[in-house]
C-alpha cells in the first residue's frame, strides 16, 4: 500500500513540477523586458545584446541547427510516423522504379526528430532562465559574467560539464537512441515478411507482447517461459558455484603449509589469459560426438557409443554449468585471495580460543566478511550471467535444437542467445525487440531485489 502511495506521489510531483514550470514561463513573459521577450523566439538574442556573446551565439547556433534539421529533413519522416509509410518500392506505369516509403527510415529519423525537438525545448527553457536571471541581476546593479569568465568557467567550476559532455553525447547517440528504437520496433510487425523498402511494416500495438506469453498454436509462451526458467537456473548456478568454489580454492591455497602457492595461482590464471573465443570453441569440439573425449573413451573401451554431451538436453545443460566453473573460478579466486589477507588475524585467534572449529570460523567470520565486501561483485556476476552470450553460444550455439520450441530456440539457449537467433537467423525483429525488453525487465527486477538484500547496503557500518 505504501509503495502505491509512493508511486502516486511521484506522479503527482511530476505534474506539479510541470505546472510550476509553466507558471514560471508565463511570469518570465509578463515581467520580462523586450530582450527577454524576443528571446522567446530568437534564442540567444538577449545574451548577445547584453554582450554575453559566447552564450548568445551558442544558443542561436543550436536553434538554427535544430530548426534546419527539423524542417529540411526530419519533418519529412515525422509526418509519416503514425502510419510508417503508405506505399513501398514498386514500378511506375512507364517501367521506372518507384522508391516509395521506407518504414525503417521513417521510424528511425522520426524518433531522432522528436529527440531533437525535445532537446530544442530544453535549450529554449534554459535560454529563458538565463535571460530572466540576467535581467534581474542588472536591475539589482550587479555585473554579468563576461565572455572571458564564461569560457574560463568551462575549465574551472564547470569543468565537470565540459569533461562529461562528449561521453554523455556518445552514450545518448549510441546507447539511448538504439534502445528507444528497439522499444518502438516491439510495437510493430517488423519481420521477414515486412522488410523495407519492398514491403512496409506498421504499428500493431501490444500484439507482440501478447504473442510472447500466448500458449496458442502460434504463440511463443511455451518457448519464452522455458528459456526464461533455464536462464534463471543457469545464472544462479553459474554465479554461486563459481563464487563458493573459487572461495574454497583461494582459502585452500592461502592456507598455511601449502607449498607452491604462486604455481597453483598461475595455473588457474592461465584460463583467464586464453581468449574465450579460442578456449570455448576448442572445449566444445572436445566434447562433441566425434571429439577427443568420446574418441579416447571408446578407444580405451570404457564406453561402447559416444556420450551425447551436446545432444541430450539435460546433459548439455550440466556440461555448460561445469565448463563455466573452469572459466569463472579463477576470477573469484583472485578477488578472494586479496580479501582473505585483509581479515584481521585477531578474529580467527579469538575464535580458536573460544573453541570454534574450522566450519564455525568460516560461517561466522570469513563468509560474512566476504559477502559484505563482494556483494556488489556477486550481483554484477549474476546479472552478467543472465546475459552471458559467450559461454552458451561458443560452446554449442544453444543446442540441442528443440522441436517443441518456436523461434529456432534450443534447450540451452538463454534469452540473449534466443534474441540473437531471432534477429540473425529468423529476421524476426519485432519479437526480438520484445525479448530484448523482457531481458531488461528481468535483469532490472533481479538486480533491484538482490541489491536491497546485500549486507553492504543494509548495514554499511557492519565491518567498519
C-alpha positions in Angstrom: 0.0 0.0 0.0 2.9 2.3 0.9 4.5 1.6 -2.5 1.3 2.5 -4.3 1.2 5.8 -2.4 4.9 6.4 -3.2 4.3 5.9 -6.9 1.2 8.1 -6.9 3.2 10.8 -5.0 5.9 10.7 -7.6 3.5 11.0 -10.5 1.7 13.9 -8.7 5.0 15.6 -8.0 5.9 15.3 -11.7 2.8 17.0 -12.9 3.1 19.6 -10.1 6.6 20.4 -11.3 5.3 20.8 -14.9 2.6 23.2 -13.7 5.1 25.2 -11.7 7.5 25.5 -14.6 4.7 26.6 -16.9 3.7 29.3 -14.4 7.4 30.4 -14.3 7.4 30.7 -18.1 4.3 32.8 -18.0 5.8 35.0 -15.3 9.0 35.4 -17.4 7.0 36.6 -20.4 4.9 39.0 -18.4 7.8 40.5 -16.3 10.5 40.1 -18.9 11.8 43.1 -20.8 12.0 43.5 -24.6 15.2 41.4 -24.9 13.7 38.6 -22.8 10.5 38.6 -24.8 12.4 38.5 -28.2 14.4 35.6 -26.8 11.2 33.6 -26.7 11.5 33.4 -30.5 15.2 34.1 -31.2 17.2 32.1 -28.7 20.4 33.9 -27.5 19.2 37.4 -28.7 19.1 38.8 -25.1 22.5 37.4 -24.3 24.1 38.9 -27.5 22.6 42.3 -26.9 23.8 42.2 -23.3 27.3 41.4 -24.7 27.3 37.8 -23.5 28.4 36.7 -27.0 29.6 33.2 -26.1 26.3 32.2 -24.6 24.2 34.0 -27.2 25.9 32.6 -30.2 25.8 29.1 -28.7 22.0 29.3 -28.2 21.4 30.9 -31.6 23.6 28.3 -33.4 21.8 25.5 -31.6 18.4 26.9 -32.5 19.4 27.4 -36.2 20.9 23.9 -36.5 17.8 22.3 -34.8 15.3 24.2 -37.0 17.3 23.4 -40.1 17.3 19.7 -39.3 13.6 19.6 -38.4 12.3 21.5 -41.4 14.7 20.4 -44.1 15.0 16.7 -43.2 13.2 15.5 -40.1 9.7 16.8 -40.8 9.5 14.6 -44.0 9.8 11.5 -41.8 8.0 12.8 -38.7 4.8 13.4 -40.7 4.6 9.6 -41.6 5.5 8.2 -38.2 1.8 7.4 -37.4 1.5 5.2 -40.4 5.2 4.3 -41.0 4.5 4.7 -44.7 1.7 4.0 -47.1 3.4 2.5 -50.2 6.7 0.6 -50.6 9.0 0.2 -53.5 7.4 -0.6 -56.8 7.3 0.3 -60.5 5.7 3.2 -62.3 3.5 2.7 -65.4 6.4 3.7 -67.5 8.6 0.9 -66.0 10.8 3.2 -63.8 11.4 2.3 -60.2 9.1 4.0 -57.6 11.1 4.0 -54.4 8.2 4.9 -52.2 8.4 4.9 -48.4 10.8 3.2 -46.1 9.3 2.3 -42.7 12.7 1.7 -41.2 14.0 5.2 -42.0 10.6 6.8 -41.1 10.8 5.3 -37.6 14.5 5.9 -37.1 14.6 9.5 -38.3 11.1 10.2 -36.9 12.4 9.3 -33.4 15.6 11.3 -34.0 13.4 14.3 -34.9 11.3 14.0 -31.8 14.5 13.9 -29.7 15.9 17.0 -31.5 12.6 18.8 -30.8 12.8 17.8 -27.1 16.4 19.0 -26.9 15.4 22.3 -28.5 12.7 22.8 -26.0 15.1 22.1 -23.2 17.6 24.6 -24.5 14.8 27.1 -25.1 13.9 26.8 -21.4 17.5 27.3 -20.3 17.7 30.3 -22.6 14.7 31.9 -20.9 16.0 31.3 -17.4 19.3 32.8 -18.3 17.7 35.9 -19.8 15.4 36.4 -16.8 18.4 35.9 -14.4 20.5 38.4 -16.4 17.6 40.9 -16.4 17.2 40.6 -12.6 20.9 40.9 -12.0 21.2 44.1 -14.0 18.1 45.5 -12.2 19.9 44.9 -8.9 23.0 46.7 -10.2 25.1 43.6 -10.5 27.5 42.8 -13.3 27.0 40.0 -15.7 29.7 37.4 -16.3 32.0 38.4 -19.2 32.7 36.2 -22.2 36.1 35.5 -20.8 34.7 34.4 -17.5 32.1 32.2 -19.3 34.8 30.5 -21.3 37.2 30.1 -18.3 34.4 28.7 -16.2 34.2 25.7 -18.6 37.8 24.9 -17.4 37.2 25.6 -13.7 33.9 25.4 -11.8 32.0 23.9 -14.8 34.9 21.6 -15.9 32.8 18.5 -14.9 30.2 19.5 -17.5 32.9 20.1 -20.1 34.6 16.8 -19.4 31.3 14.8 -19.5 29.7 16.5 -22.5 31.2 14.2 -25.1 30.8 10.9 -23.2 27.2 11.7 -22.4 26.5 12.6 -26.0 28.1 9.4 -27.2 26.1 7.3 -24.7 22.9 9.0 -25.8 23.6 8.6 -29.5 25.0 5.0 -29.4 23.0 3.6 -26.5 19.9 5.5 -25.6 18.6 6.1 -29.2 19.0 2.4 -30.2 17.2 1.4 -27.1 14.3 3.8 -27.9 14.3 2.4 -31.5 14.2 -1.2 -30.2 11.3 -0.4 -27.9 9.4 1.1 -30.8 10.1 -1.9 -33.0 8.5 -4.1 -30.4 5.2 -2.4 -31.2 5.4 -3.0 -34.9 5.2 -6.1 -37.3 8.8 -5.7 -38.5 9.8 -9.2 -39.6 10.9 -11.2 -42.7 7.5 -10.6 -44.3 7.7 -6.8 -43.8 11.2 -5.9 -45.0 11.6 -2.3 -46.2 11.9 -0.9 -48.8 10.0 -3.6 -50.8 7.4 -4.1 -48.0 6.4 -1.8 -45.2 5.8 -2.5 -41.5 3.3 -0.7 -39.3 2.2 -0.4 -35.7 0.4 -3.3 -34.1 0.2 -2.1 -30.5 0.8 -4.8 -27.8 0.1 -7.8 -30.1 3.7 -8.9 -29.9 3.7 -8.9 -26.1 0.5 -10.9 -26.1 2.1 -13.3 -28.6 5.2 -13.7 -26.4 3.1 -15.1 -23.5 0.4 -16.8 -25.5 0.2 -20.6 -25.4 -1.8 -20.8 -28.6 -0.7 -22.7 -31.8 1.4 -19.7 -32.9 2.2 -18.3 -29.5 5.7 -18.0 -28.1 4.6 -18.6 -24.5 5.9 -22.2 -24.0 9.3 -21.2 -25.5 9.6 -18.0 -23.6 8.9 -19.5 -20.2 11.1 -22.5 -20.9 14.0 -20.3 -21.9 13.4 -17.8 -19.1 13.4 -20.6 -16.5 16.7 -22.0 -17.8 18.2 -18.5 -17.9 17.5 -18.0 -14.2 18.7 -21.5 -13.3 21.9 -21.0 -15.3 22.6 -17.6 -13.8 22.1 -19.0 -10.3 24.4 -21.9 -10.6 26.9 -20.1 -12.8 27.2 -17.4 -10.2 27.1 -19.1 -6.9 29.0 -22.3 -7.8 31.9 -20.3 -9.2 31.7 -18.0 -6.2 31.8 -20.6 -3.4 34.2 -22.9 -5.2 36.5 -20.0 -6.1 36.4 -19.0 -2.4 37.2 -22.6 -1.3 40.2 -22.8 -3.7 41.5 -19.4 -2.5 41.3 -20.5 1.1 43.0 -23.8 0.4 45.9 -22.1 -1.5 46.1 -19.4 1.2 46.3 -22.0 4.0 49.5 -22.2 5.9 51.6 -25.1 5.0 50.5 -25.3 1.3 53.6 -25.2 -0.9 54.0 -23.7 -4.4 51.2 -21.1 -3.8 52.3 -19.0 -6.8 52.4 -22.0 -9.1 48.8 -23.0 -8.3 47.6 -19.5 -8.8 49.4 -19.1 -12.0 47.9 -22.4 -13.4 44.4 -21.1 -12.6 45.0 -17.7 -14.0 46.2 -19.2 -17.3 42.5 -20.0 -18.1 41.8 -16.2 -18.0 44.8 -15.4 -20.2 43.5 -17.6 -23.1 40.7 -15.8 -25.0 37.3 -17.4 -24.5 36.7 -17.3 -28.3 39.5 -19.9 -28.6 39.1 -21.9 -25.5 35.3 -22.4 -25.6 35.3 -23.3 -29.2 38.0 -25.9 -28.6 36.3 -27.3 -25.5 33.0 -27.5 -27.4 34.7 -29.6 -30.1 36.4 -31.8 -27.5 33.0 -33.0 -26.1 31.3 -33.4 -29.5 30.2 -36.9 -30.6 33.3 -37.3 -32.7 35.5 -35.2 -30.3 38.6 -36.2 -28.3 36.8 -37.2 -25.2 34.4 -39.6 -26.8 37.1 -40.9 -29.1 39.5 -41.8 -26.3 36.8 -43.2 -24.0 35.7 -45.6 -26.8 39.4 -46.4 -27.6 40.0 -47.4 -24.0 36.8 -49.5 -24.0 35.1 -47.5 -21.3 32.1 -46.8 -23.4 30.5 -48.5 -26.5 28.9 -45.5 -28.0 29.5 -41.8 -27.9 28.1 -39.9 -24.9 25.6 -37.3 -26.1 27.2 -34.3 -24.3 25.6 -31.8 -26.6 22.6 -33.7 -28.0 21.0 -34.7 -24.6 19.2 -31.6 -23.2 19.9 -32.3 -19.5 23.5 -33.4 -20.1 24.2 -30.4 -22.3 22.9 -28.0 -19.6 25.0 -29.8 -16.9 28.1 -29.6 -19.1 27.7 -25.9 -19.7 27.5 -25.2 -16.0 30.5 -27.4 -15.3 32.6 -25.9 -18.1 31.7 -22.4 -16.8 33.3 -23.3 -13.5 36.7 -23.7 -15.3 36.2 -20.1 -16.6 34.7 -18.4 -13.6 36.6 -19.9 -10.6 39.9 -18.1 -11.3 38.3 -14.6 -11.3 36.7 -15.3 -7.9 39.9 -16.9 -6.6 41.9 -13.8 -7.4 39.4 -11.5 -5.7 39.0 -13.6 -2.6 42.8 -14.1 -2.2 43.3 -10.4 -1.7 40.3 -10.1 0.7 41.4 -13.0 2.8 44.7 -11.2 3.6 42.7 -8.2 4.9 40.6 -10.1 7.5 42.1 -9.3 10.9 44.0 -12.3 12.3 42.7 -11.4 15.8 39.3 -12.5 14.8 40.5 -16.0 14.0 42.6 -16.1 17.1 39.6 -15.2 19.3 37.5 -17.8 17.6 40.1 -20.5 18.3 40.3 -19.5 21.9 36.5 -19.8 22.2 36.7 -23.3 20.8 35.3 -22.7 17.3 36.1 -25.3 14.7 37.0 -24.6 11.1 33.4 -24.6 9.8 32.2 -22.3 12.6 35.0 -19.9 11.9 34.2 -19.9 8.2 30.5 -19.4 8.8 30.8 -16.7 11.5 33.9 -14.7 10.2 35.1 -15.5 6.7 31.7 -15.8 4.9 30.0 -12.7 6.4 33.1 -10.7 5.6 33.3 -12.0 2.0 29.6 -11.4 1.4 29.8 -7.9 2.8 32.7 -6.9 0.6 32.0 -8.9 -2.5 28.2 -8.4 -2.5 28.2 -5.9 -5.4 30.6 -8.1 -7.3 28.3 -11.0 -6.8 25.3 -9.0 -8.1 27.3 -7.9 -11.1 28.3 -11.5 -11.9 24.7 -12.7 -11.6 23.3 -10.0 -13.9 26.3 -10.7 -16.3 25.4 -14.4 -16.4 21.8 -13.6 -17.3 23.3 -12.1 -20.5 26.3 -14.4 -20.8 26.3 -14.9 -24.6 29.8 -16.2 -25.0 29.7 -19.4 -22.9 26.4 -20.6 -24.4 26.9 -19.7 -28.0 30.6 -20.6 -28.4 30.2 -24.0 -26.7 27.1 -25.4 -28.6 25.1 -22.5 -30.1 22.2 -23.1 -27.7 21.7 -26.7 -28.9 20.3 -29.3 -28.9 17.5 -27.9 -31.1 14.1 -28.2 -29.5 11.3 -29.3 -31.9 8.6 -28.3 -29.4 10.0 -24.7 -29.1 9.4 -21.9 -31.6 11.7 -19.2 -32.8 14.6 -21.5 -33.6 15.3 -21.9 -29.8 17.4 -24.7 -28.3 17.3 -26.3 -24.9 20.4 -24.4 -23.7 19.5 -21.1 -25.2 19.4 -18.1 -22.8 17.1 -15.2 -23.5 20.0 -13.3 -25.0 21.1 -16.1 -27.4 17.5 -16.7 -28.4 17.2 -13.0 -29.2 20.3 -13.3 -31.4 18.8 -16.2 -33.3 15.5 -14.4 -33.7 17.4 -11.4 -35.2 20.1 -13.0 -37.3 18.5 -16.4 -38.4 14.8 -15.6 -38.5 15.0 -11.8 -39.1 12.0 -11.6 -36.7 12.9 -8.1 -35.4 9.6 -7.5 -33.7 9.8 -10.5 -31.4 13.5 -10.0 -30.9 12.7 -6.4 -29.7 10.1 -7.8 -27.3 12.5 -10.3 -26.0 15.1 -7.6 -25.5 12.7 -5.6 -23.4 11.9 -8.7 -21.3 15.7 -9.3 -20.8 15.9 -5.7 -19.5 12.9 -6.2 -17.2 14.2 -9.5 -15.8 17.7 -8.1 -15.2 16.4 -4.9 -13.7 14.0 -6.6 -11.3 16.5 -9.2 -10.2 19.2 -6.6 -9.7 17.0 -4.3 -7.7 15.7 -7.1 -5.4 19.1 -8.6 -4.8 20.7 -5.2 -4.3 18.4 -4.3 -1.5 19.3 -7.6 0.2 23.0 -7.1 0.1 24.6 -6.8 3.6 26.8 -3.9 2.4 23.6 -2.0 1.5 21.5 -2.9 4.6 24.4 -2.3 7.1 27.1 0.0 5.7 28.8 0.2 9.1 28.8 -3.5 9.7 32.5 -4.1 9.1 33.9 -0.7 9.8 
